[in-house]
Every structure is written in C-alpha cells, then in structure tokens.
Amino acid sequence: MSDQLKARTGPVDNSHSPYVSYLVLPNGAAEFTSGFWTERQAINRNVSLKHGYAMLNKAGNLHNLKMAAGLESGRYRGMNFADENVYKWLEALAWDLGRSSSDDLQTLANEVISLIEAAQQPEGYLNSYYQVVEPDQKWCDMDFGHELYCAGHLIQAAIAFKRAVNDERLLRVVTRLVNHIETVFGSGKKEEACGHPEIEMALVELFRLTGEKRYLHLAQFFVDQRGKRKMRGMGANGSEYHQDHVAVREAEGVTGHAVRQMYLAAAVSDLHMESGEQVLLETSSRLWNDMTKGKIYITGGIGSRYDGESFGETYELPTDQCYCETCAAIGNFFWNWRMLLINGESRHADLMERLLYNGILSSPSLDGTGYFYVNPLMLRNGKYVRLSTNPDQEHTTSGRPNWHSVSCCPPNVMRLIASLAHYFVTMDATGIQIHQYSNLDISTAFSRLTIHTEYPWDGRVKIIVGETSDKPWKLSVRMPGWCQNMNTRVNGMDANPSFQKGYMIIERPWETGDVVEVDFAMLPLFVEADPRVDSVRGCVAIQRGPIVYCLEEHDQPQGANLMDVNIDPSEELMRHWQNELLGGVMTLEGTGYQTDRSHWAEHGLYRPLTLENGKQHVEQKLKLTAIPYYAWGNRGLKSMRVWIPHR
C-alpha cells in the first residue's frame, strides 16, 4: 500500500483528486467545541451507538453473522441485506472513536469486527444471507440480492476505521472481499451492476485510501453497466427503480428510488473528481437542477411516492403522503458535499444546511433512541401509516419507532452525526472556506481558527484568528441563501469583502488575535411555494434562519384543529426562546384563525359553490405557536403541519 494510505481524513478524501475546487481537511482538523452539534454528538455517542448495538442484537443482525461464522445455529432473521445495518453502525463507531477513545465502544467494535472476520469465507466472499440461506444463489439476483450494496457499506466502515483510529482489521477483510468481487465482475465476466447503488462510491474511496487504480476502474465499470434495462423493477416502477433505465451519461432528471438515485449521483460526482470527465459533471448538474426545480420539499426531503420510495413528477410534492426517507436525505447531503467540493458553489452548502437541520434531523428523537424512517410534512390525528417499516415495532415514548424491520436509517444518522465536522470547513491553495456554522476549533496550514456562535438560533458568528501564516490568505464565509441582510467586520471595522460563488471573501495579511464578526440577519419569514405545487397552493410555511417550522397540536390553544386553521402573514411573527421545551428551542408565534366548519355536516362532503357560502364562515382568532420541524413528534404523535393555509 502507498503512502497515501497513511492519510487520516474523513468520509471523503479528495486531497489527491485533480478536478476539484476545495480540499477536505484532515480528520480532526475541525472539531465541535460546544453548542448545538456538540450536544447531538454526545447523545449519539452516549446513547444512540449503544442503543444501536442492542437493537442489532435484538433484531438478529449479529445472530445472522454468527451463523455465517458457524458460531450459532437457528433461523435467519430480517432481510437479505441485514448486514448493511451492522456495517453502517460500525462506521459510526469508528468516526466517534476517532474523536475520542472509549473503552466501552472499543469493546463493542472489537467484538463485531472479530465476528465479521470469522464470517468471511476463505475465497473472500461475505454476506450472511447467502452464506446461510441460499449458498447456491450467490451473485445471481442483481436486482434485489444487495450483495454489492452490503459490500459497499463494509468498505466504507473499513475506511473509517483506518482513517479514524488506524485500525486495518476491516481493511484486510474488504481487500479480500473486493479481490473476490473482481473474479466475478468485469469485462468478459459478469457484466452487471447492483440493483442498489452504493459500492461505486465506496470503491472510489477505497482507491483514494490505497492508491490502487483497479478499485477506481471497478467503480467505473459498475457505473457503466447501468441503462441496459436488465432489472425488473418493483411495483409500478420499471428499471428506473434500480437506476437501470438509461445510461448514466444520458440521464435527464432524477427518477426512481430516491436513495438509489442519490447514492449513484454521489458516485458519479466522485468519478468526475478523479477523471475530470466533463460529461459526468454535466450529468450531475442536470440531475441537480431537475431535483431542485421541482422535486424537493422545503425540508430538503425527496421522494414523494410510497410506491417504490420514489420521485414523482415535477411539482408532485404531497405533504401528507410524502415519503421523504431519511436515507434519501442523507444521500442527498453526501451528493451535495461532492458537488460543493467540485464547483465551490454555495447553493450546494445551502442545500446541505437545509437537509441537516430539517430533513435529516427530523429522524432521530431528541433522546437518541427512536428514528423516523419517513418524514411527512403533515400528520392528521397522530396517524401516519409509514412512520415505521414495521407497524408492530415497539415505539419510544416520543412516538418514533426504536428500530425498524428495514433499519437502514438509524445507523445512517449515527454515522453522519459522528463524522459531521468533516463537512463544515475546507481549504484550497489560497485559504480556508467555512461552509456551515457551529462552535469549532479549526487547524490548517494557513491558520488556527476558533468559531463562536449560537447558530442556528442566532446569526452572529465570531471567528478568532490564532497562530497564522505571515503571508496573506483568503477567508471565505458562505452567505446563507436564506439571509437577506448581513454585515461583516474585522477588528471592529467594516471588512469590505469581495464576493464569489455565494461566498464572502476577505484576503489580507492576518495576525494572531484578529477577529472577524459576521452578523446574518435571522428574521422569521413566511415562505410560499411555486403555485404549480398543487398540494400547498394557498399555503405558507414558516422559516427562521436554516430552520423550517411546523405547527404541532401540543402547542396550540385548547380545541384548535390544525385542519381548520389559517394564518395571517401580514401579522409579525414573534419569537420566544423556550429553554425547557424540546431540549431548548426558539418558538415562533403568529396570528391565526380557526374556521367553524360544523355547518358542513348538513351538506355532506360536497356542495354547490355559491357566493353566499363564503359569508357563512365563522372564524375565531387565536395565537398559533410554531416549533422547529426537526423537533416534532417528541411528545407523542398528534396532528402536525408545515404548510398552513393563509388569509
């Protein structure tokens, strides 16, 4: 293995990728010190990771691997891709151990890594389902077998352990596994791809870790197999469900299963970073534009249909029956990180922020023991059929299921939170770029920086320059897309920055002790959707800073029915810090009205429209209280809505 293997970076290492704008920082070069994300990482570490281990035991995932290793006997439990839950959980464990050692977590890691080593077959094959249940069907079902998908997540876990804690045990396992895969797949061999993209970006990262170009070539091979329409699809979805409907370079828009689309898009962006192939970048940009212009929710969620967990048509964005799977939001986050590294445009960091505080953070309960699989924007009477993939699954007191029959989302959340600081700061040959805001310590070749802020509740950000280069360098700070007014000072004086690609840039000879103060005006505002989004025509949503708000029945006056209220956007929204509510949140209070619709009972469901009908409405004025969308459902499930009819 090359010297490149010694690099300690986060989940993506583009430090040797030639076709990028920004470079990631080494692992540990940016660390949270306090505040919003530090608190969530602490819950992830102290509660969620241990909860995940308990659930993997209870659900049978570890039992399956023990059967594959010949250590236990019995019935295989769960789906044929159950191994991936273990691998994503392990990846989360690695990133967390890389931040700070823990005897308890290390013991869990040692146990499960040893189990995986024991389960691997001599030729390198590893998948508990096909080893235990259908040993004669290995590599036969490329539509739904998920063997390469599971392998991809194991590769990512192995990379995490190497980069975070210099542990190569899983790396040796995946090296043998990929060697075996190469004997099965390739030109003149089995010329097919996996029904669920994932291994492609894992192989690119394995190339980045080891410098072995054959891994990059294998990733390119799998991408190039798509579009042959060999895969049968699912439900009403054809081959687009598996991203097999069209050759990657010919794709016009996002379609099919949303998670599969995101993971494939991330891999395409990875391949462009290494090869510079312009058509791949053009494809990525085309897909991104199609998604953001009409196939994405205000929370950043994607996937509007139950059927196939898939994208709908442009502007098909129902609020009460949307899917918005957590894994799709995380995949979208991963893709936008790669696009940001490539073109340096703030719109990708803006979408990452929207996803992070809304479409992703809405999944885990505040106590770290429950997770939503889907994330609707409206709930009627506390009922929603697909909040869990298993209706009989035990729920937490918050209302979120504590695990799922298909539990891909919980460990996906865990691995993102454990590695989150990786996505906040980058550098290039000219200086440092700050993309997201939190209390951070940053160490680079240019300077040591300390960031102080109460973000996302307050838009003031203070950046203190520590030890620094004696040569001028650029500090680039993202201007959030939601911000309509800002000011910037250096040492109390107007900064007079330049602006490029959505970033405010200050270039100067910096000195130790210099202070940059940025104030993003964080006013609550009403948001409306393109009127072609029929499901929310005549409605508004509420947003303050990066956070989308919702109305939840818990917070409204006694007797208020969220299906009968409207809000007056001409009235000012008042903000109130509630330290004891939902872990500490900023609530917003607006003026609303509840319509008395009792007279409808005498007419039935429908009645002729007359001008007099509108005069029969009796309205009661009331105060409506909105909470951050991410915090809904933590006090038991009652009615909730993001989009509110307006007067």
DRENTORVEX-570946 format. One record per residue (C-alpha): x, y, z. Coordinates in steps of 0.05 Angstrom, whole numbers. Layout:
! residues N
LUMZA      xx      yy      zz
LUMZA       X       Y       Z
...
END
This chain:
! residues 647
LUMZA      xx      yy      zz
LUMZA       0       0       0
LUMZA      23      70     -17
LUMZA      40     128      29
LUMZA     -30     154      12
LUMZA     -56     101      60
LUMZA     -26     140     118
LUMZA     -72     200     108
LUMZA    -123     209     162
LUMZA    -184     243     133
LUMZA    -259     238     140
LUMZA    -310     200      98
LUMZA    -287     234      33
LUMZA    -214     247      17
LUMZA    -204     288     -45
LUMZA    -135     313     -25
LUMZA    -105     280     -87
LUMZA    -165     289    -133
LUMZA    -145     335    -191
LUMZA    -213     362    -211
LUMZA    -239     399    -150
LUMZA    -246     470    -123
LUMZA    -239     454     -49
LUMZA    -200     402      -9
LUMZA    -225     368      53
LUMZA    -187     378     119
LUMZA    -151     321     154
LUMZA    -191     282     204
LUMZA    -195     322     269
LUMZA    -174     388     238
LUMZA    -244     415     251
LUMZA    -277     396     317
LUMZA    -340     419     351
LUMZA    -327     451     419
LUMZA    -396     465     447
LUMZA    -468     481     428
LUMZA    -519     451     382
LUMZA    -479     397     346
LUMZA    -435     380     406
LUMZA    -498     363     445
LUMZA    -523     318     389
LUMZA    -456     283     382
LUMZA    -456     270     457
LUMZA    -525     237     452
LUMZA    -502     197     391
LUMZA    -441     173     430
LUMZA    -472     160     498
LUMZA    -540     134     477
LUMZA    -551     120     403
LUMZA    -489      78     388
LUMZA    -502      33     448
LUMZA    -576      31     431
LUMZA    -558      11     361
LUMZA    -516     -47     386
LUMZA    -574     -71     429
LUMZA    -622     -67     370
LUMZA    -575    -103     323
LUMZA    -573    -159     374
LUMZA    -648    -159     385
LUMZA    -665    -156     311
LUMZA    -619    -214     295
LUMZA    -567    -178     251
LUMZA    -509    -202     294
LUMZA    -541    -271     301
LUMZA    -540    -277     225
LUMZA    -466    -262     222
LUMZA    -454    -312     278
LUMZA    -490    -365     237
LUMZA    -446    -348     177
LUMZA    -385    -356     222
LUMZA    -410    -423     247
LUMZA    -417    -397     318
LUMZA    -493    -404     324
LUMZA    -550    -440     290
LUMZA    -623    -424     281
LUMZA    -667    -383     235
LUMZA    -641    -325     192
LUMZA    -674    -261     214
LUMZA    -691    -199     174
LUMZA    -679    -180     102
LUMZA    -625    -208      57
LUMZA    -588    -141      65
LUMZA    -589    -142     141
LUMZA    -512    -139     144
LUMZA    -511     -67     120
LUMZA    -542     -43     185
LUMZA    -482     -72     222
LUMZA    -433     -40     174
LUMZA    -462      30     178
LUMZA    -465      25     254
LUMZA    -392       4     254
LUMZA    -374      63     211
LUMZA    -408     109     261
LUMZA    -369      76     316
LUMZA    -303      88     280
LUMZA    -314     162     269
LUMZA    -335     171     342
LUMZA    -275     133     368
LUMZA    -231     176     323
LUMZA    -256     238     360
LUMZA    -245     208     430
LUMZA    -228     139     455
LUMZA    -278      99     495
LUMZA    -266      31     527
LUMZA    -340      13     522
LUMZA    -346      30     448
LUMZA    -279      -1     432
LUMZA    -302     -66     464
LUMZA    -364     -67     420
LUMZA    -321     -52     359
LUMZA    -273    -109     375
LUMZA    -330    -158     384
LUMZA    -364    -142     318
LUMZA    -301    -136     277
LUMZA    -278    -205     302
LUMZA    -346    -232     284
LUMZA    -340    -205     213
LUMZA    -270    -234     206
LUMZA    -296    -302     228
LUMZA    -356    -299     180
LUMZA    -315    -285     117
LUMZA    -305    -346      73
LUMZA    -236    -368      50
LUMZA    -244    -341     -21
LUMZA    -264    -273       8
LUMZA    -340    -277       0
LUMZA    -380    -245      56
LUMZA    -456    -239      60
LUMZA    -491    -274     117
LUMZA    -557    -285      80
LUMZA    -527    -321      21
LUMZA    -478    -359      64
LUMZA    -534    -385     109
LUMZA    -598    -386      68
LUMZA    -582    -392      -6
LUMZA    -509    -411     -14
LUMZA    -521    -434     -85
LUMZA    -550    -367    -106
LUMZA    -491    -321     -95
LUMZA    -486    -265    -146
LUMZA    -550    -290    -181
LUMZA    -601    -236    -162
LUMZA    -571    -169    -182
LUMZA    -639    -135    -175
LUMZA    -652    -149    -101
LUMZA    -593    -190     -77
LUMZA    -558    -129     -47
LUMZA    -492    -166     -42
LUMZA    -452    -109     -73
LUMZA    -492     -58     -34
LUMZA    -473     -92      32
LUMZA    -401     -97       8
LUMZA    -400     -22      -5
LUMZA    -421      -6      66
LUMZA    -369     -54      94
LUMZA    -316     -19      52
LUMZA    -337      49      80
LUMZA    -334      21     151
LUMZA    -264      -6     138
LUMZA    -241      61     110
LUMZA    -269      96     172
LUMZA    -231      51     220
LUMZA    -166      61     181
LUMZA    -173     136     176
LUMZA    -202     150     245
LUMZA    -163     102     290
LUMZA    -111      70     244
LUMZA    -144       1     252
LUMZA    -134     -42     190
LUMZA    -172    -105     210
LUMZA    -233     -90     168
LUMZA    -190     -63     112
LUMZA    -158    -132     106
LUMZA    -228    -163     103
LUMZA    -252    -116      48
LUMZA    -187    -125       8
LUMZA    -201    -199       5
LUMZA    -275    -186     -10
LUMZA    -260    -138     -68
LUMZA    -208    -186     -95
LUMZA    -263    -238     -97
LUMZA    -312    -190    -130
LUMZA    -261    -176    -184
LUMZA    -260    -250    -202
LUMZA    -336    -247    -213
LUMZA    -348    -179    -246
LUMZA    -313    -144    -302
LUMZA    -307    -141    -378
LUMZA    -316    -211    -405
LUMZA    -342    -235    -337
LUMZA    -408    -217    -305
LUMZA    -425    -151    -337
LUMZA    -479    -126    -289
LUMZA    -488     -76    -233
LUMZA    -522     -80    -165
LUMZA    -595     -62    -161
LUMZA    -578     -14    -104
LUMZA    -521      34    -119
LUMZA    -471      42     -62
LUMZA    -409       2     -78
LUMZA    -390      52    -132
LUMZA    -373     109     -85
LUMZA    -344      61     -35
LUMZA    -295      35     -87
LUMZA    -274     106    -107
LUMZA    -259     120     -34
LUMZA    -221      54     -28
LUMZA    -179      78     -87
LUMZA    -167     144     -52
LUMZA    -145     108      11
LUMZA     -99      57     -21
LUMZA     -79      88     -88
LUMZA     -99      22    -123
LUMZA    -128      44    -190
LUMZA    -163     -22    -202
LUMZA    -213      -2    -149
LUMZA    -228      62    -188
LUMZA    -234      23    -252
LUMZA    -283     -26    -219
LUMZA    -325      32    -195
LUMZA    -327      60    -266
LUMZA    -345      -9    -292
LUMZA    -406     -14    -247
LUMZA    -429      56    -266
LUMZA    -423      39    -339
LUMZA    -466     -23    -333
LUMZA    -528      18    -318
LUMZA    -580      33    -371
LUMZA    -584     -37    -401
LUMZA    -655     -48    -374
LUMZA    -639    -116    -347
LUMZA    -670    -103    -279
LUMZA    -744    -117    -269
LUMZA    -763     -60    -222
LUMZA    -814     -61    -167
LUMZA    -888     -47    -163
LUMZA    -908       4    -215
LUMZA    -835      22    -224
LUMZA    -795      -7    -280
LUMZA    -719      -8    -288
LUMZA    -715      64    -264
LUMZA    -727      37    -194
LUMZA    -656       7    -198
LUMZA    -627      65    -238
LUMZA    -622      17    -298
LUMZA    -670      54    -344
LUMZA    -618      96    -381
LUMZA    -543     101    -387
LUMZA    -516     147    -333
LUMZA    -489     199    -381
LUMZA    -556     204    -416
LUMZA    -600     215    -354
LUMZA    -643     277    -360
LUMZA    -671     280    -289
LUMZA    -677     246    -222
LUMZA    -725     188    -220
LUMZA    -738     121    -189
LUMZA    -720     100    -118
LUMZA    -694     164     -85
LUMZA    -638     132     -43
LUMZA    -612      93    -102
LUMZA    -612     157    -144
LUMZA    -574     196     -92
LUMZA    -520     143     -80
LUMZA    -510     136    -155
LUMZA    -506     212    -164
LUMZA    -454     216    -108
LUMZA    -412     162    -143
LUMZA    -417     199    -210
LUMZA    -391     262    -176
LUMZA    -335     222    -144
LUMZA    -314     194    -211
LUMZA    -312     263    -241
LUMZA    -266     287    -186
LUMZA    -216     233    -205
LUMZA    -224     230    -281
LUMZA    -245     300    -299
LUMZA    -295     271    -349
LUMZA    -338     332    -366
LUMZA    -399     292    -386
LUMZA    -403     263    -316
LUMZA    -404     333    -287
LUMZA    -456     355    -338
LUMZA    -499     296    -318
LUMZA    -493     313    -244
LUMZA    -512     385    -257
LUMZA    -571     365    -299
LUMZA    -597     318    -245
LUMZA    -587     370    -191
LUMZA    -625     423    -230
LUMZA    -682     376    -244
LUMZA    -687     357    -170
LUMZA    -683     427    -141
LUMZA    -731     459    -191
LUMZA    -790     415    -176
LUMZA    -776     350    -138
LUMZA    -753     371     -70
LUMZA    -790     391      -6
LUMZA    -777     454      35
LUMZA    -743     409      86
LUMZA    -695     382      34
LUMZA    -732     316      34
LUMZA    -740     278     -31
LUMZA    -783     220     -54
LUMZA    -857     239     -59
LUMZA    -886     170     -70
LUMZA    -896     108     -27
LUMZA    -893      65     -89
LUMZA    -820      49     -98
LUMZA    -798     102     -47
LUMZA    -791     143    -110
LUMZA    -790     212    -140
LUMZA    -855     235    -171
LUMZA    -865     282    -230
LUMZA    -843     355    -226
LUMZA    -884     393    -174
LUMZA    -914     328    -148
LUMZA    -900     343     -75
LUMZA    -957     320     -30
LUMZA    -947     338      43
LUMZA    -989     286      79
LUMZA    -969     225      38
LUMZA    -898     242      20
LUMZA    -842     191      33
LUMZA    -780     234      46
LUMZA    -740     175      72
LUMZA    -684     194     119
LUMZA    -632     155      79
LUMZA    -652     194      17
LUMZA    -639     260      54
LUMZA    -571     234      78
LUMZA    -554     211       7
LUMZA    -573     280     -18
LUMZA    -527     310      34
LUMZA    -469     265      12
LUMZA    -481     283     -62
LUMZA    -483     358     -49
LUMZA    -418     354      -9
LUMZA    -384     324     -70
LUMZA    -415     376    -116
LUMZA    -391     431     -69
LUMZA    -320     403     -70
LUMZA    -323     403    -146
LUMZA    -351     471    -164
LUMZA    -346     511     -99
LUMZA    -417     539    -106
LUMZA    -453     558     -43
LUMZA    -520     531     -68
LUMZA    -495     461     -51
LUMZA    -476     482      20
LUMZA    -544     517      26
LUMZA    -579     452       9
LUMZA    -535     413      57
LUMZA    -555     461     112
LUMZA    -629     454      95
LUMZA    -623     379      97
LUMZA    -583     378     161
LUMZA    -629     420     204
LUMZA    -694     394     175
LUMZA    -699     333     130
LUMZA    -645     293     168
LUMZA    -650     319     240
LUMZA    -725     304     240
LUMZA    -710     230     241
LUMZA    -676     218     309
LUMZA    -714     231     373
LUMZA    -684     282     419
LUMZA    -664     227     468
LUMZA    -628     187     413
LUMZA    -669     123     420
LUMZA    -721     129     364
LUMZA    -720     144     290
LUMZA    -769     162     236
LUMZA    -758     124     171
LUMZA    -802     173     131
LUMZA    -812     246     147
LUMZA    -880     273     128
LUMZA    -898     347     127
LUMZA    -968     336     153
LUMZA    -997     288     204
LUMZA   -1072     281     215
LUMZA   -1096     260     284
LUMZA   -1029     229     301
LUMZA   -1035     175     248
LUMZA    -988     161     190
LUMZA    -983      92     160
LUMZA    -909      91     143
LUMZA    -874     124     201
LUMZA    -845      54     212
LUMZA    -828      -2     164
LUMZA    -858     -48     216
LUMZA    -926     -27     244
LUMZA    -917     -75     303
LUMZA    -849     -47     322
LUMZA    -842     -21     393
LUMZA    -843      55     396
LUMZA    -807     102     443
LUMZA    -845     150     488
LUMZA    -832     203     435
LUMZA    -873     167     383
LUMZA    -814     147     340
LUMZA    -800      72     329
LUMZA    -738      50     366
LUMZA    -718       7     306
LUMZA    -747     -17     240
LUMZA    -754     -82     202
LUMZA    -713     -47     148
LUMZA    -668      -6     194
LUMZA    -623      28     144
LUMZA    -639      98     171
LUMZA    -618      96     244
LUMZA    -545      76     233
LUMZA    -542     123     173
LUMZA    -560     180     220
LUMZA    -509     155     270
LUMZA    -451     154     221
LUMZA    -467     224     195
LUMZA    -471     256     264
LUMZA    -407     221     286
LUMZA    -369     250     226
LUMZA    -406     315     219
LUMZA    -350     365     230
LUMZA    -317     337     167
LUMZA    -369     375     126
LUMZA    -362     445     156
LUMZA    -295     471     131
LUMZA    -249     462      71
LUMZA    -186     494      43
LUMZA    -153     507     -24
LUMZA     -86     536     -46
LUMZA    -108     606     -27
LUMZA    -142     597      41
LUMZA    -198     570      84
LUMZA    -273     563      68
LUMZA    -326     560     122
LUMZA    -390     527      96
LUMZA    -430     513     159
LUMZA    -432     547     226
LUMZA    -420     520     295
LUMZA    -372     528     353
LUMZA    -309     500     323
LUMZA    -234     494     331
LUMZA    -201     492     263
LUMZA    -128     477     248
LUMZA     -99     485     178
LUMZA     -33     502     145
LUMZA     -57     574     139
LUMZA     -81     586     209
LUMZA    -115     562     272
LUMZA    -185     589     277
LUMZA    -237     589     333
LUMZA    -310     600     317
LUMZA    -361     623     369
LUMZA    -435     625     352
LUMZA    -504     607     378
LUMZA    -524     584     308
LUMZA    -576     561     287
LUMZA    -614     604     338
LUMZA    -573     667     326
LUMZA    -539     692     262
LUMZA    -479     723     295
LUMZA    -413     687     281
LUMZA    -346     707     311
LUMZA    -282     679     281
LUMZA    -218     688     320
LUMZA    -151     680     285
LUMZA     -99     642     324
LUMZA     -29     623     301
LUMZA     -26     643     228
LUMZA      17     646     166
LUMZA      56     710     155
LUMZA      32     712      83
LUMZA     -36     737      61
LUMZA     -91     686      53
LUMZA    -165     685      39
LUMZA    -220     671      89
LUMZA    -284     652      52
LUMZA    -350     652      90
LUMZA    -415     626      60
LUMZA    -473     674      55
LUMZA    -533     631      72
LUMZA    -586     630      18
LUMZA    -640     648      69
LUMZA    -604     711      92
LUMZA    -629     777      63
LUMZA    -582     824     101
LUMZA    -514     817     134
LUMZA    -454     857     156
LUMZA    -382     838     167
LUMZA    -327     870     209
LUMZA    -253     855     220
LUMZA    -227     881     286
LUMZA    -289     925     292
LUMZA    -280     957     223
LUMZA    -321     945     160
LUMZA    -289     887     124
LUMZA    -304     908      52
LUMZA    -302     836      27
LUMZA    -307     812     -44
LUMZA    -360     761     -65
LUMZA    -355     699    -108
LUMZA    -400     638    -117
LUMZA    -441     656     -56
LUMZA    -382     667     -10
LUMZA    -357     730      23
LUMZA    -281     732      16
LUMZA    -232     771      59
LUMZA    -160     769      36
LUMZA    -106     802      79
LUMZA     -43     790     119
LUMZA     -74     761     181
LUMZA     -46     769     252
LUMZA     -57     728     314
LUMZA    -116     756     352
LUMZA    -153     784     291
LUMZA    -228     779     300
LUMZA    -279     771     243
LUMZA    -351     784     262
LUMZA    -407     765     215
LUMZA    -480     780     230
LUMZA    -531     745     187
LUMZA    -599     778     199
LUMZA    -641     719     224
LUMZA    -713     744     217
LUMZA    -772     697     217
LUMZA    -806     696     149
LUMZA    -864     665     111
LUMZA    -847     623      51
LUMZA    -892     605      -7
LUMZA    -883     551     -60
LUMZA    -888     554    -135
LUMZA    -964     553    -147
LUMZA    -954     492    -191
LUMZA    -942     452    -127
LUMZA   -1016     440    -122
LUMZA   -1015     408     -53
LUMZA    -994     473     -19
LUMZA   -1027     525     -64
LUMZA   -1055     579     -18
LUMZA   -1009     559      39
LUMZA    -946     587      71
LUMZA    -891     555     112
LUMZA    -850     589     167
LUMZA    -774     592     168
LUMZA    -723     626     211
LUMZA    -651     620     192
LUMZA    -638     550     167
LUMZA    -696     520     207
LUMZA    -764     504     178
LUMZA    -821     507     229
LUMZA    -886     469     238
LUMZA    -949     473     278
LUMZA    -959     415     326
LUMZA   -1024     404     363
LUMZA    -988     403     430
LUMZA    -973     477     427
LUMZA   -1040     506     403
LUMZA   -1098     532     445
LUMZA   -1147     481     472
LUMZA   -1195     458     419
LUMZA   -1154     483     359
LUMZA   -1158     437     299
LUMZA   -1098     443     253
LUMZA   -1141     422     194
LUMZA   -1185     483     204
LUMZA   -1135     538     219
LUMZA   -1105     591     174
LUMZA   -1052     643     188
LUMZA   -1046     717     173
LUMZA    -978     730     140
LUMZA    -988     806     147
LUMZA    -980     799     222
LUMZA    -910     797     251
LUMZA    -882     731     276
LUMZA    -858     737     348
LUMZA    -801     694     373
LUMZA    -793     665     442
LUMZA    -734     625     469
LUMZA    -762     564     507
LUMZA    -705     534     546
LUMZA    -746     478     577
LUMZA    -783     458     513
LUMZA    -756     403     468
LUMZA    -685     409     492
LUMZA    -686     485     483
LUMZA    -717     515     420
LUMZA    -737     582     391
LUMZA    -812     582     381
LUMZA    -849     630     334
LUMZA    -918     657     348
LUMZA    -965     683     294
LUMZA   -1036     706     287
LUMZA   -1084     654     262
LUMZA   -1158     639     255
LUMZA   -1198     576     263
LUMZA   -1258     567     218
LUMZA   -1321     536     246
LUMZA   -1339     483     195
LUMZA   -1394     449     234
LUMZA   -1445     473     183
LUMZA   -1413     428     131
LUMZA   -1446     367     165
LUMZA   -1514     386     137
LUMZA   -1488     389      66
LUMZA   -1445     327      63
LUMZA   -1375     323      34
LUMZA   -1391     367     -27
LUMZA   -1440     423     -42
LUMZA   -1452     472     -99
LUMZA   -1409     535     -97
LUMZA   -1447     600     -86
LUMZA   -1422     668     -68
LUMZA   -1461     665      -4
LUMZA   -1423     604      21
LUMZA   -1362     645      36
LUMZA   -1402     691      81
LUMZA   -1424     634     125
LUMZA   -1356     620     155
LUMZA   -1348     638     229
LUMZA   -1275     649     249
LUMZA   -1243     651     317
LUMZA   -1178     690     325
LUMZA   -1122     652     361
LUMZA   -1047     651     370
LUMZA   -1011     597     332
LUMZA    -945     572     360
LUMZA    -894     540     314
LUMZA    -835     496     334
LUMZA    -775     473     293
LUMZA    -798     417     246
LUMZA    -740     373     268
LUMZA    -769     370     339
LUMZA    -839     348     322
LUMZA    -865     282     348
LUMZA    -823     282     411
LUMZA    -883     288     458
LUMZA    -925     234     427
LUMZA    -958     236     358
LUMZA   -1013     286     347
LUMZA   -1032     330     288
LUMZA    -976     368     254
LUMZA    -968     411     192
LUMZA    -913     451     158
LUMZA    -955     485     105
LUMZA   -1010     529     133
LUMZA   -1068     559      93
LUMZA   -1063     635      95
LUMZA   -1115     691      93
END
